[in-house]
């Protein structure tokens, strides 16, 4: 019995050997075809590019999710009021089922859908998604704003460029059209200069709710602590100040020898940013801390700066 088993194995080994001998020429051709040792992955699939801002004053921190396809987009979750998801993220284009949920560790709370909608996203197109309005009275919504392609974003050279996206909601209704003045200050906490209407670096006018202004080209602020721009928001066509805010985003200068570029900000030449006007949290609502009850300005950077 043992001898028969050995013979049986030997026959099969011989057969397998013949098969391998027949395959050797084909294996050689495959090896000659690509001997780099690198597997070609190909170009990435076309994608839409999205970023998210939370501007609803009575829901606190929220999660934004596409629920039709599983994607790794953690920066769109846990976005506090007056905060953003940061730079654009790649996502599957097409008709996408999107939802906004309250941010919580309680399953009962996270089952609440603040927004449940379908958005259509085109490939290789950039979008700013704004959770806007007020949840009380079902006045909240997800606004999908198409941004210009990267090639059309300005290059301000030794200056910086800032535009305004108006998403500020008042106590009961959206804030009306606004003028925004860019006023240089040397401290984020200093009082707004009395001559802000005349002593400013620039202005954008008559910006409607959920509209974007043109870019204003501004002088770079000096690269020392506290040198920033204050955004003085006035009722359009008047001197009535609705609020003023100073986002603490000076930027980070180029690190010598680094393979990455500087971080955009008010003190970094070439920076291009979108300033989002956001109302304050309504007292008594979720996450309505004293700090969040004041209106604010959140800054997106609209393009990455390359190393010099």
Backbone as CSV, one residue per row, in Angstrom:
resi,resn,N_x,N_y,N_z,CA_x,CA_y,CA_z,C_x,C_y,C_z
1,UNK,0.832,-1.205,0.000,0.000,0.000,0.000,0.855,1.238,0.000
2,UNK,1.913,1.214,0.812,2.805,2.365,0.882,3.506,2.605,-0.430
3,UNK,3.909,1.493,-1.109,4.600,1.622,-2.398,3.659,2.214,-3.450
4,UNK,2.401,1.785,-3.404,1.434,2.322,-4.363,1.230,3.825,-4.180
5,UNK,1.223,4.253,-2.929,1.048,5.682,-2.658,2.214,6.487,-3.207
6,UNK,3.431,5.955,-3.015,4.618,6.672,-3.531,4.564,6.755,-5.040
7,UNK,4.170,5.677,-5.672,4.106,5.669,-7.126,3.045,6.653,-7.634
8,UNK,1.930,6.666,-6.931,0.862,7.587,-7.311,1.318,9.046,-7.224
9,UNK,2.037,9.375,-6.130,2.545,10.734,-6.000,3.555,11.058,-7.073
10,UNK,4.375,10.114,-7.418,5.383,10.328,-8.441,4.770,10.619,-9.787
11,UNK,3.700,9.891,-10.124,3.029,10.133,-11.406,2.496,11.549,-11.473
12,UNK,1.852,11.983,-10.398,1.292,13.332,-10.382,2.372,14.385,-10.432
13,UNK,3.484,14.152,-9.725,4.592,15.114,-9.761,5.125,15.263,-11.163
14,UNK,5.210,14.168,-11.892,5.699,14.225,-13.265,4.746,15.028,-14.148
15,UNK,3.436,14.790,-13.917,2.468,15.528,-14.723,2.549,17.024,-14.461
16,UNK,2.648,17.390,-13.167,2.749,18.807,-12.823,4.025,19.409,-13.384
17,UNK,5.090,18.626,-13.386,6.348,19.126,-13.930,6.237,19.439,-15.398
18,UNK,5.546,18.565,-16.146,5.350,18.812,-17.581,4.549,20.089,-17.814
19,UNK,3.518,20.290,-16.965,2.698,21.498,-17.106,3.531,22.744,-16.870
20,UNK,4.375,22.689,-15.842,5.214,23.854,-15.541,6.200,24.135,-16.664
21,UNK,6.750,23.081,-17.245,7.686,23.271,-18.350,6.992,23.950,-19.530
22,UNK,5.737,23.605,-19.742,4.997,24.235,-20.831,4.715,25.705,-20.567
23,UNK,4.588,26.044,-19.284,4.243,27.423,-18.937,5.440,28.351,-18.856
24,UNK,6.636,27.811,-18.736,7.835,28.650,-18.536,7.985,29.707,-19.617
25,UNK,7.820,29.405,-20.917,7.965,30.471,-21.928,7.008,31.634,-21.709
26,UNK,5.762,31.312,-21.284,4.781,32.382,-21.066,5.135,33.221,-19.845
27,UNK,5.660,32.555,-18.802,6.080,33.304,-17.619,7.223,34.234,-17.951
28,UNK,8.117,33.771,-18.836,9.239,34.604,-19.239,8.779,35.831,-19.983
29,UNK,7.773,35.662,-20.865,7.242,36.805,-21.595,6.611,37.819,-20.657
30,UNK,5.897,37.325,-19.639,5.272,38.228,-18.680,6.315,39.003,-17.906
31,UNK,7.403,38.318,-17.545,8.468,38.984,-16.798,9.125,40.055,-17.638
32,UNK,9.294,39.785,-18.944,9.919,40.770,-19.818,9.007,41.975,-20.030
33,UNK,7.703,41.711,-19.954,6.767,42.800,-20.211,6.859,43.886,-19.157
34,UNK,7.133,43.542,-17.899,7.216,44.545,-16.833,8.133,44.021,-15.746
35,UNK,9.363,44.492,-15.729,10.315,44.055,-14.717,10.622,45.156,-13.723
36,UNK,9.710,46.146,-13.612,9.961,47.282,-12.721,9.714,46.934,-11.269
37,UNK,8.938,45.879,-11.030,8.593,45.536,-9.651,7.477,46.399,-9.092
38,UNK,6.907,47.290,-9.906,5.845,48.196,-9.465,4.552,47.850,-10.193
39,UNK,3.489,47.674,-9.439,2.183,47.407,-10.028,1.530,48.727,-10.402
40,UNK,1.155,48.865,-11.657,0.543,50.095,-12.140,-0.899,50.189,-11.634
41,UNK,-1.207,51.228,-10.865,-2.540,51.405,-10.305,-3.470,52.173,-11.232
42,UNK,-2.899,52.908,-12.169,-3.726,53.707,-13.059,-4.130,55.021,-12.421
43,UNK,-4.726,55.890,-13.217,-5.174,57.197,-12.719,-6.359,57.016,-11.777
44,UNK,-6.497,57.900,-10.760,-7.655,57.797,-9.866,-8.960,58.039,-10.620
45,UNK,-10.021,57.434,-10.129,-11.334,57.626,-10.736,-11.751,59.092,-10.609
46,UNK,-12.508,59.615,-11.588,-13.007,60.993,-11.464,-13.817,61.152,-10.182
47,UNK,-13.664,62.298,-9.544,-14.333,62.529,-8.260,-14.860,63.959,-8.204
48,UNK,-15.922,64.141,-7.427,-16.345,65.480,-7.041,-15.550,65.883,-5.806
49,UNK,-15.439,67.176,-5.555,-14.662,67.689,-4.426,-15.586,68.524,-3.541
50,UNK,-15.670,68.156,-2.257,-16.633,68.812,-1.372,-15.958,69.276,-0.079
51,UNK,-16.527,70.337,0.489,-16.169,70.795,1.828,-17.463,71.242,2.506
52,UNK,-17.467,71.309,3.841,-18.718,71.475,4.579,-18.536,72.519,5.670
53,UNK,-19.574,73.333,5.881,-19.548,74.311,6.963,-20.881,74.247,7.709
54,UNK,-20.811,74.347,9.028,-21.999,74.288,9.882,-22.369,75.706,10.313
55,UNK,-23.486,76.210,9.777,-23.906,77.590,10.062,-25.298,77.654,10.691
56,UNK,-25.805,76.551,11.232,-27.142,76.536,11.842,-27.003,76.793,13.341
57,UNK,-27.661,77.828,13.882,-27.373,78.289,15.247,-28.084,77.540,16.371
58,UNK,-28.883,76.511,16.048,-29.636,75.864,17.133,-29.531,74.340,17.152
59,UNK,-28.509,73.777,16.495,-28.353,72.319,16.508,-27.001,71.863,17.050
60,UNK,-26.089,72.790,17.312,-24.779,72.404,17.824,-23.951,71.678,16.783
61,UNK,-23.060,70.813,17.257,-22.172,70.049,16.378,-22.974,69.020,15.588
62,UNK,-22.613,68.840,14.308,-23.345,67.907,13.452,-22.387,67.010,12.668
63,UNK,-22.953,65.902,12.177,-22.281,65.022,11.224,-22.932,65.197,9.864
64,UNK,-22.104,65.292,8.821,-22.609,65.240,7.449,-22.133,63.926,6.847
65,UNK,-23.061,63.206,6.201,-22.683,61.914,5.619,-23.411,61.683,4.293
66,UNK,-22.669,61.070,3.357,-23.315,60.440,2.211,-23.650,59.025,2.658
67,UNK,-24.916,58.638,2.530,-25.350,57.358,3.099,-25.594,56.289,2.044
68,UNK,-25.358,56.594,0.769,-25.586,55.609,-0.285,-24.353,54.774,-0.584
69,UNK,-23.172,55.327,-0.312,-21.909,54.627,-0.558,-21.024,54.810,0.671
70,UNK,-20.352,53.752,1.081,-19.436,53.853,2.216,-18.155,54.546,1.749
71,UNK,-17.827,55.675,2.364,-16.624,56.426,2.003,-15.914,56.877,3.277
72,UNK,-14.627,57.053,3.170,-13.829,57.491,4.312,-13.693,59.012,4.272
73,UNK,-14.652,59.700,4.908,-14.679,61.166,4.912,-14.836,61.660,6.349
74,UNK,-13.879,61.370,7.222,-14.045,61.716,8.641,-14.109,63.198,8.918
75,UNK,-13.518,64.031,8.049,-13.506,65.468,8.329,-14.884,66.096,8.178
76,UNK,-15.843,65.380,7.570,-17.193,65.902,7.427,-18.069,65.571,8.628
77,UNK,-17.503,64.902,9.615,-18.255,64.511,10.803,-17.745,65.272,12.024
78,UNK,-18.638,65.510,12.965,-18.252,66.237,14.173,-17.866,67.676,13.899
79,UNK,-18.604,68.348,13.003,-18.301,69.741,12.647,-19.124,70.663,13.541
80,UNK,-18.440,71.424,14.369,-19.118,72.306,15.325,-19.744,73.504,14.619
81,UNK,-20.691,74.152,15.301,-21.212,75.422,14.798,-20.050,76.393,14.626
82,UNK,-20.066,77.142,13.522,-19.039,78.133,13.187,-17.711,77.481,12.800
83,UNK,-17.752,76.184,12.453,-16.539,75.474,12.043,-16.741,74.880,10.649
84,UNK,-15.635,74.426,10.064,-15.656,73.846,8.722,-14.958,72.494,8.729
85,UNK,-15.116,71.784,7.610,-14.442,70.494,7.445,-13.028,70.635,6.913
86,UNK,-12.615,71.859,6.575,-11.280,72.048,6.016,-11.291,72.026,4.498
87,UNK,-10.186,71.592,3.921,-10.028,71.636,2.466,-10.919,70.587,1.796
88,UNK,-11.076,70.727,0.486,-11.937,69.834,-0.287,-11.542,68.365,-0.135
89,UNK,-12.561,67.496,-0.079,-12.377,66.052,-0.020,-12.979,65.412,-1.271
90,UNK,-12.314,64.372,-1.765,-12.811,63.659,-2.944,-13.979,62.757,-2.567
91,UNK,-15.005,62.742,-3.420,-16.155,61.879,-3.185,-16.730,61.432,-4.521
92,UNK,-17.500,60.360,-4.485,-18.100,59.810,-5.694,-19.063,60.829,-6.313
93,UNK,-18.944,61.109,-7.623,-19.884,62.033,-8.263,-21.219,61.353,-8.561
94,UNK,-22.187,62.151,-9.009,-23.498,61.623,-9.357,-24.560,62.095,-8.389
95,UNK,-25.724,61.458,-8.434,-26.809,61.767,-7.503,-26.508,61.062,-6.182
96,UNK,-26.285,61.831,-5.120,-25.840,61.272,-3.846,-26.873,61.533,-2.751
97,UNK,-27.159,60.491,-1.997,-28.084,60.586,-0.872,-27.304,61.126,0.327
98,UNK,-27.668,62.295,0.805,-26.920,62.976,1.863,-27.818,63.247,3.061
99,UNK,-27.220,63.159,4.250,-27.957,63.453,5.474,-27.078,64.250,6.433
100,UNK,-27.748,65.038,7.275,-27.098,65.730,8.380,-27.744,65.227,9.667
101,UNK,-26.893,64.828,10.625,-27.353,64.294,11.904,-26.791,65.137,13.049
102,UNK,-27.460,65.151,14.200,-26.822,65.725,15.388,-25.618,64.858,15.775
103,UNK,-24.577,65.487,16.225,-23.399,64.743,16.680,-23.610,64.333,18.128
104,UNK,-23.502,63.029,18.399,-23.736,62.530,19.751,-23.194,61.116,19.871
105,UNK,-22.943,60.681,21.100,-22.580,59.289,21.362,-23.825,58.455,21.664
106,UNK,-24.985,59.075,21.700,-26.242,58.385,21.966,-26.870,57.944,20.647
107,UNK,-27.149,56.657,20.520,-27.761,56.139,19.296,-29.136,56.755,19.060
108,UNK,-29.852,57.035,20.136,-31.178,57.626,19.997,-31.103,59.009,19.355
109,UNK,-30.045,59.767,19.688,-29.888,61.115,19.142,-29.405,61.059,17.696
110,UNK,-28.450,60.185,17.410,-27.870,60.134,16.064,-28.825,59.544,15.033
111,UNK,-29.950,59.008,15.460,-30.953,58.539,14.509,-31.818,59.686,13.980
112,UNK,-31.724,60.836,14.630,-32.495,62.004,14.180,-31.871,62.546,12.895
113,UNK,-32.668,62.741,11.875,-32.169,63.302,10.623,-32.561,64.768,10.541
114,UNK,-31.573,65.642,10.591,-31.834,67.066,10.451,-32.107,67.435,8.996
115,UNK,-31.363,66.797,8.101,-31.555,66.975,6.659,-31.463,65.599,6.011
116,UNK,-32.347,65.320,5.090,-32.341,64.072,4.324,-32.660,64.447,2.886
117,UNK,-31.656,64.438,2.025,-31.842,64.983,0.685,-30.939,64.266,-0.310
118,UNK,-31.132,64.550,-1.573,-30.258,64.053,-2.636,-29.606,65.243,-3.318
119,UNK,-28.290,65.174,-3.462,-27.556,66.242,-4.137,-26.869,65.643,-5.362
120,UNK,-26.771,66.424,-6.406,-26.124,65.970,-7.633,-24.766,66.649,-7.768
121,UNK,-23.733,65.844,-7.834,-22.361,66.342,-7.883,-21.703,65.906,-9.189
122,UNK,-21.102,66.845,-9.889,-20.413,66.541,-11.143,-18.957,66.172,-10.863
123,UNK,-18.419,65.307,-11.687,-17.021,64.910,-11.546,-16.097,66.099,-11.781
124,UNK,-14.997,66.114,-11.032,-13.956,67.148,-11.155,-14.532,68.552,-10.956
125,UNK,-15.522,68.678,-10.097,-16.142,69.966,-9.782,-16.094,70.170,-8.277
126,UNK,-15.856,71.403,-7.853,-15.686,71.716,-6.438,-16.968,72.336,-5.881
127,UNK,-17.321,71.904,-4.661,-18.557,72.376,-4.029,-18.307,72.740,-2.568
128,UNK,-19.001,73.796,-2.119,-19.097,74.106,-0.702,-20.511,73.752,-0.257
129,UNK,-20.613,72.869,0.731,-21.895,72.434,1.265,-22.129,73.187,2.564
130,UNK,-23.216,73.946,2.614,-23.499,74.798,3.777,-24.753,74.290,4.475
131,UNK,-24.597,73.860,5.729,-25.779,73.572,6.541,-26.232,74.916,7.092
132,UNK,-27.363,75.411,6.581,-27.752,76.809,6.801,-29.188,76.904,7.292
133,UNK,-29.537,78.093,7.831,-30.886,78.362,8.303,-31.015,78.098,9.789
134,UNK,-32.211,77.634,10.204,-32.463,77.298,11.600,-33.344,76.064,11.663
135,UNK,-32.979,75.114,12.533,-33.736,73.856,12.618,-35.134,74.075,13.181
136,UNK,-35.258,74.971,14.156,-36.564,75.261,14.727,-37.482,75.823,13.638
137,UNK,-38.626,75.177,13.443,-39.528,75.598,12.383,-39.167,75.032,11.025
138,UNK,-38.237,74.051,11.011,-37.810,73.416,9.756,-37.324,74.435,8.730
139,UNK,-36.568,75.408,9.207,-36.014,76.421,8.313,-34.578,76.106,7.892
140,UNK,-34.068,74.938,8.288,-32.701,74.567,7.937,-32.672,73.814,6.613
141,UNK,-31.526,73.839,5.952,-31.363,73.133,4.685,-29.880,72.933,4.397
142,UNK,-29.605,72.071,3.434,-28.243,71.898,2.942,-28.137,72.639,1.619
143,UNK,-27.386,73.725,1.615,-27.170,74.498,0.392,-25.934,73.965,-0.316
144,UNK,-26.058,73.679,-1.594,-24.953,73.152,-2.400,-24.490,74.262,-3.335
145,UNK,-23.335,74.806,-3.064,-22.809,75.939,-3.829,-21.627,75.476,-4.671
146,UNK,-21.758,75.606,-5.966,-20.663,75.205,-6.850,-19.590,76.281,-6.859
147,UNK,-18.359,75.865,-6.650,-17.228,76.790,-6.658,-16.521,76.741,-8.015
148,UNK,-15.720,77.758,-8.273,-14.994,77.796,-9.532,-13.920,76.693,-9.556
149,UNK,-13.524,76.255,-10.755,-12.435,75.278,-10.831,-11.135,75.875,-10.306
150,UNK,-10.240,75.005,-9.909,-8.973,75.463,-9.330,-8.236,76.406,-10.271
151,UNK,-8.294,76.135,-11.559,-7.578,76.972,-12.532,-8.093,78.402,-12.551
152,UNK,-9.327,78.617,-12.073,-9.906,79.965,-12.076,-9.741,80.698,-10.754
153,UNK,-9.176,80.026,-9.749,-8.919,80.691,-8.469,-7.794,81.702,-8.674
154,UNK,-7.937,82.937,-8.190,-6.913,83.952,-8.449,-5.569,83.630,-7.807
155,UNK,-4.537,84.211,-8.379,-3.187,84.119,-7.808,-2.766,85.532,-7.421
156,UNK,-2.902,85.883,-6.146,-2.677,87.280,-5.748,-1.215,87.676,-5.593
157,UNK,-0.289,86.776,-5.908,1.125,87.130,-5.843,1.586,87.470,-4.439
158,UNK,2.083,88.680,-4.249,2.585,89.098,-2.939,1.468,89.571,-2.016
159,UNK,0.235,89.550,-2.497,-0.911,89.943,-1.679,-1.690,88.701,-1.261
160,UNK,-2.883,88.879,-0.691,-3.795,87.783,-0.417,-5.152,88.140,-1.026
161,UNK,-5.996,87.139,-1.231,-7.330,87.375,-1.778,-8.357,86.722,-0.865
162,UNK,-9.403,87.467,-0.527,-10.470,86.959,0.334,-11.814,87.328,-0.274
163,UNK,-12.731,86.373,-0.281,-14.118,86.664,-0.648,-15.009,86.281,0.527
164,UNK,-16.263,86.687,0.460,-17.206,86.469,1.556,-18.345,85.570,1.093
165,UNK,-18.673,84.576,1.906,-19.870,83.749,1.744,-20.779,84.063,2.925
166,UNK,-21.956,84.599,2.626,-22.880,85.044,3.672,-23.803,83.893,4.079
167,UNK,-23.611,83.364,5.301,-24.462,82.284,5.815,-24.985,82.626,7.204
168,UNK,-25.018,83.917,7.538,-25.390,84.341,8.898,-26.907,84.372,9.069
169,UNK,-27.362,83.705,10.120,-28.780,83.669,10.480,-28.965,84.432,11.777
170,UNK,-29.989,85.241,11.834,-30.287,85.984,13.051,-31.105,85.144,14.021
171,UNK,-31.849,85.798,14.896,-32.652,85.080,15.882,-33.799,84.322,15.230
172,UNK,-34.454,84.939,14.265,-35.622,84.314,13.642,-35.519,84.193,12.129
173,UNK,-34.714,85.015,11.494,-34.596,84.999,10.037,-33.141,85.187,9.621
174,UNK,-32.900,84.967,8.324,-31.557,85.205,7.797,-31.214,86.685,7.888
175,UNK,-29.960,86.973,8.137,-29.483,88.354,8.109,-29.582,88.847,6.662
176,UNK,-30.039,90.072,6.492,-30.197,90.624,5.148,-28.860,90.883,4.464
177,UNK,-28.916,91.534,3.306,-27.702,91.819,2.548,-26.718,92.637,3.383
178,UNK,-25.432,92.353,3.177,-24.403,92.978,4.013,-23.265,93.545,3.173
179,UNK,-22.612,94.551,3.739,-21.303,95.012,3.284,-20.278,94.522,4.309
180,UNK,-19.116,94.105,3.827,-18.076,93.612,4.740,-16.794,94.392,4.487
181,UNK,-16.264,94.969,5.561,-15.029,95.757,5.507,-13.896,94.946,6.131
182,UNK,-12.731,94.984,5.485,-11.547,94.283,5.992,-10.656,95.320,6.683
183,UNK,-10.671,95.298,7.992,-10.013,96.341,8.782,-8.764,95.760,9.444
184,UNK,-7.581,96.318,9.164,-6.370,95.797,9.800,-6.343,96.104,11.293
185,UNK,-5.977,95.083,12.081,-5.849,95.246,13.535,-4.536,94.605,13.980
186,UNK,-4.069,95.004,15.148,-2.831,94.432,15.702,-3.113,93.497,16.870
187,UNK,-4.403,93.282,17.151,-4.792,92.362,18.213,-6.201,91.858,17.931
188,UNK,-6.409,90.558,18.119,-7.731,89.983,17.874,-8.763,90.485,18.874
189,UNK,-8.309,90.979,20.014,-9.233,91.404,21.071,-9.378,92.917,21.188
190,UNK,-8.621,93.662,20.403,-8.702,95.129,20.480,-10.043,95.613,19.951
191,UNK,-10.446,96.792,20.397,-11.700,97.386,19.930,-11.619,97.691,18.438
192,UNK,-12.759,97.618,17.768,-12.802,97.968,16.354,-12.521,99.460,16.187
193,UNK,-11.594,99.837,15.323,-11.287,101.263,15.135,-12.533,102.056,14.748
194,UNK,-12.644,103.254,15.279,-13.817,104.088,15.016,-13.912,104.488,13.546
195,UNK,-12.776,104.544,12.856,-12.774,104.980,11.453,-12.773,103.791,10.486
196,UNK,-13.413,102.680,10.842,-13.378,101.465,10.041,-13.925,101.667,8.628
197,UNK,-14.827,102.617,8.438,-15.395,102.836,7.107,-14.402,103.467,6.138
198,UNK,-13.462,104.207,6.662,-12.485,104.882,5.803,-11.094,104.294,5.920
199,UNK,-10.757,103.761,7.083,-9.421,103.200,7.306,-9.500,101.680,7.255
200,UNK,-9.636,101.171,6.034,-9.718,99.723,5.834,-8.910,99.332,4.607
201,UNK,-8.659,98.026,4.472,-7.856,97.536,3.348,-8.702,97.192,2.130
202,UNK,-10.013,97.130,2.313,-10.889,96.780,1.203,-12.292,96.500,1.703
203,UNK,-13.190,96.228,0.757,-14.598,96.051,1.100,-15.280,95.236,0.011
204,UNK,-16.268,94.414,0.410,-17.171,93.800,-0.560,-18.577,94.268,-0.201
205,UNK,-19.421,94.445,-1.198,-20.705,95.112,-0.976,-21.906,94.251,-1.357
206,UNK,-22.985,94.453,-0.592,-24.313,93.952,-0.918,-24.334,92.435,-1.147
207,UNK,-23.776,91.691,-0.205,-23.712,90.231,-0.321,-24.990,89.648,0.274
208,UNK,-25.737,88.911,-0.535,-27.004,88.325,-0.095,-26.772,87.020,0.659
209,UNK,-27.789,86.572,1.383,-27.726,85.314,2.123,-27.475,84.155,1.158
210,UNK,-26.485,83.342,1.490,-26.032,82.181,0.719,-25.476,82.566,-0.656
211,UNK,-25.006,83.798,-0.761,-24.296,84.230,-1.966,-22.832,84.470,-1.626
212,UNK,-21.993,84.429,-2.672,-20.562,84.689,-2.509,-20.204,85.989,-3.225
213,UNK,-19.327,86.757,-2.602,-18.840,87.983,-3.231,-17.708,87.650,-4.190
214,UNK,-17.278,88.667,-4.923,-16.028,88.546,-5.669,-14.871,88.579,-4.679
215,UNK,-13.697,88.176,-5.126,-12.509,88.247,-4.280,-12.038,89.693,-4.147
216,UNK,-11.630,90.060,-2.955,-10.970,91.346,-2.712,-9.483,91.078,-2.519
217,UNK,-8.649,91.829,-3.173,-7.202,91.674,-3.017,-6.733,92.598,-1.898
218,UNK,-6.058,92.020,-0.915,-5.659,92.751,0.285,-4.157,92.639,0.506
219,UNK,-3.615,93.611,1.224,-2.201,93.583,1.597,-1.967,92.499,2.647
220,UNK,-0.881,91.788,2.515,-0.522,90.789,3.517,-0.270,91.480,4.851
221,UNK,-0.782,90.909,5.926,-0.522,91.462,7.245,0.906,91.120,7.685
222,UNK,1.547,92.007,8.473,2.911,91.729,8.945,2.967,90.421,9.733
223,UNK,4.072,89.709,9.584,4.208,88.374,10.173,4.634,88.436,11.636
224,UNK,3.839,89.098,12.441,4.048,89.133,13.887,2.709,88.909,14.580
225,UNK,2.752,88.472,15.821,1.553,88.091,16.557,0.515,89.218,16.593
226,UNK,-0.731,88.865,16.288,-1.836,89.808,16.414,-2.192,90.573,15.169
227,UNK,-1.327,90.547,14.160,-1.615,91.283,12.930,-2.573,90.470,12.059
228,UNK,-3.832,90.891,12.056,-4.893,90.156,11.375,-5.834,91.153,10.694
229,UNK,-6.885,90.627,10.077,-7.952,91.478,9.554,-9.219,91.241,10.372
230,UNK,-9.865,92.352,10.747,-11.177,92.256,11.366,-12.231,92.428,10.278
231,UNK,-13.223,91.560,10.309,-14.320,91.612,9.347,-15.464,92.380,10.004
232,UNK,-15.682,93.602,9.558,-16.766,94.424,10.090,-17.953,94.257,9.143
233,UNK,-19.012,93.660,9.674,-20.185,93.319,8.862,-21.275,94.356,9.132
234,UNK,-21.647,95.078,8.086,-22.635,96.154,8.217,-23.841,95.881,7.340
235,UNK,-24.970,96.396,7.762,-26.170,96.333,6.919,-25.862,97.035,5.603
236,UNK,-26.183,96.395,4.493,-25.785,96.904,3.184,-26.219,98.352,2.979
237,UNK,-25.278,99.160,2.540,-25.559,100.546,2.221,-25.675,101.474,3.409
238,UNK,-25.329,100.989,4.616,-25.441,101.818,5.820,-24.166,101.695,6.648
239,UNK,-24.125,102.466,7.727,-23.018,102.359,8.679,-23.428,101.558,9.921
240,UNK,-24.555,100.854,9.846,-25.036,100.062,10.972,-24.270,98.752,11.061
241,UNK,-23.457,98.603,12.098,-22.647,97.396,12.262,-23.511,96.286,12.852
242,UNK,-23.566,95.165,12.167,-24.303,93.997,12.652,-23.439,93.161,13.585
243,UNK,-22.203,92.982,13.200,-21.212,92.340,14.072,-19.833,92.505,13.461
244,UNK,-18.829,92.225,14.269,-17.438,92.245,13.800,-16.735,91.033,14.389
245,UNK,-15.886,90.400,13.598,-15.182,89.199,14.056,-13.788,89.167,13.459
246,UNK,-12.866,88.573,14.203,-11.470,88.493,13.780,-11.002,87.048,13.836
247,UNK,-11.109,86.302,12.731,-10.625,84.916,12.747,-9.116,84.877,12.955
248,UNK,-8.698,84.051,13.886,-7.273,83.965,14.226,-6.592,82.975,13.291
249,UNK,-6.399,83.403,12.059,-5.743,82.556,11.064,-4.637,83.336,10.365
250,UNK,-3.509,83.500,11.037,-2.401,84.217,10.405,-1.725,83.401,9.310
251,UNK,-1.851,82.054,9.392,-1.132,81.183,8.469,0.210,80.778,9.045
252,UNK,0.908,79.930,8.324,2.239,79.462,8.732,3.175,79.631,7.551
253,UNK,4.280,80.309,7.783,5.226,80.586,6.707,5.924,79.308,6.225
254,UNK,6.485,79.377,5.026,7.232,78.266,4.456,8.373,77.841,5.382
255,UNK,8.457,76.544,5.630,9.562,76.000,6.425,10.714,75.690,5.484
256,UNK,11.892,76.205,5.791,13.061,76.013,4.931,13.355,74.535,4.737
257,UNK,13.477,74.139,3.460,13.813,72.754,3.144,12.643,71.803,3.129
258,UNK,11.441,72.278,3.497,10.267,71.400,3.544,9.761,71.113,2.131
259,UNK,9.170,69.930,1.948,8.601,69.564,0.655,7.152,70.007,0.529
260,UNK,6.600,70.607,1.575,5.241,71.119,1.543,5.274,72.644,1.612
261,UNK,4.210,73.270,1.167,4.166,74.717,1.115,3.694,75.338,2.409
262,UNK,3.618,76.674,2.449,3.120,77.359,3.645,1.629,77.105,3.842
263,UNK,1.161,77.326,5.074,-0.267,77.206,5.380,-0.923,78.552,5.135
264,UNK,-1.971,78.610,4.320,-2.582,79.905,3.983,-3.095,80.642,5.208
265,UNK,-3.038,81.953,5.134,-3.519,82.805,6.213,-3.299,84.256,5.872
266,UNK,-3.666,85.144,6.778,-3.616,86.579,6.503,-2.195,87.135,6.437
267,UNK,-1.230,86.375,6.978,0.158,86.832,6.961,1.002,86.112,5.902
268,UNK,0.363,85.309,5.046,1.104,84.494,4.075,0.732,84.925,2.657
269,UNK,1.687,85.451,1.936,1.462,85.921,0.570,0.963,84.778,-0.312
270,UNK,0.050,85.122,-1.215,-0.496,84.134,-2.137,-1.725,83.409,-1.618
271,UNK,-2.090,83.631,-0.360,-3.242,82.936,0.218,-4.542,83.395,-0.450
272,UNK,-5.413,82.427,-0.716,-6.735,82.707,-1.277,-7.755,82.015,-0.380
273,UNK,-8.681,82.787,0.184,-9.579,82.249,1.204,-11.018,82.699,0.993
274,UNK,-11.938,81.863,1.480,-13.354,82.216,1.554,-13.707,82.413,3.018
275,UNK,-14.258,83.592,3.338,-14.670,83.908,4.708,-16.176,83.697,4.821
276,UNK,-16.574,82.761,5.678,-17.994,82.436,5.839,-18.538,83.183,7.054
277,UNK,-19.562,84.003,6.818,-20.219,84.721,7.910,-21.245,83.794,8.553
278,UNK,-21.160,83.635,9.892,-22.027,82.686,10.594,-22.603,83.354,11.835
279,UNK,-23.902,83.216,12.039,-24.543,83.789,13.211,-24.164,83.064,14.490
280,UNK,-24.489,83.676,15.632,-24.193,83.088,16.927,-25.227,82.053,17.335
281,UNK,-24.808,81.134,18.212,-25.718,80.119,18.735,-26.862,80.778,19.500
282,UNK,-28.036,80.221,19.359,-29.204,80.753,20.061,-29.182,80.242,21.498
283,UNK,-29.212,81.133,22.492,-29.133,80.710,23.896,-30.166,79.632,24.229
284,UNK,-29.712,78.642,24.991,-30.602,77.564,25.412,-30.653,76.389,24.463
285,UNK,-30.045,76.521,23.280,-30.023,75.407,22.334,-28.742,74.596,22.539
286,UNK,-28.647,73.469,21.853,-27.532,72.544,22.018,-26.186,73.240,21.758
287,UNK,-25.248,73.012,22.663,-23.873,73.536,22.540,-23.797,75.059,22.506
288,UNK,-24.810,75.750,23.033,-24.835,77.213,22.942,-24.011,77.836,24.063
289,UNK,-22.689,77.623,23.992,-21.792,78.228,24.967,-21.762,79.736,24.776
290,UNK,-21.268,80.434,25.789,-21.188,81.894,25.695,-20.344,82.317,24.501
291,UNK,-19.237,81.618,24.278,-18.355,81.975,23.163,-19.055,81.812,21.821
292,UNK,-19.862,80.761,21.671,-20.525,80.511,20.394,-21.737,81.405,20.155
293,UNK,-22.185,82.120,21.195,-23.353,82.981,21.020,-23.033,84.270,20.267
294,UNK,-21.753,84.541,20.066,-21.355,85.696,19.251,-21.194,85.256,17.799
295,UNK,-21.649,86.052,16.832,-21.418,85.708,15.428,-19.918,85.576,15.147
296,UNK,-19.589,84.855,14.084,-18.185,84.564,13.800,-17.943,84.537,12.293
297,UNK,-16.663,84.483,11.954,-16.222,84.304,10.568,-15.312,83.088,10.531
298,UNK,-15.654,82.117,9.690,-14.816,80.923,9.508,-14.125,81.018,8.159
299,UNK,-12.854,80.657,8.118,-12.077,80.776,6.885,-11.785,79.409,6.280
300,UNK,-12.138,79.250,5.008,-11.674,78.142,4.171,-10.472,78.638,3.371
301,UNK,-9.473,77.806,3.113,-8.516,78.204,2.081,-8.920,77.522,0.779
302,UNK,-8.857,78.282,-0.305,-9.418,77.863,-1.588,-8.422,77.165,-2.497
303,UNK,-7.149,77.224,-2.139,-6.155,76.442,-2.866,-4.948,76.208,-1.972
304,UNK,-4.231,75.151,-2.277,-3.025,74.798,-1.531,-1.858,75.604,-2.090
305,UNK,-0.994,76.080,-1.205,0.193,76.817,-1.634,1.363,75.853,-1.807
306,UNK,1.997,75.919,-2.954,3.125,75.042,-3.236,4.386,75.551,-2.549
307,UNK,5.338,74.641,-2.243,6.596,75.106,-1.630,7.355,76.025,-2.577
308,UNK,8.027,77.001,-2.005,8.776,77.946,-2.845,10.146,77.386,-3.168
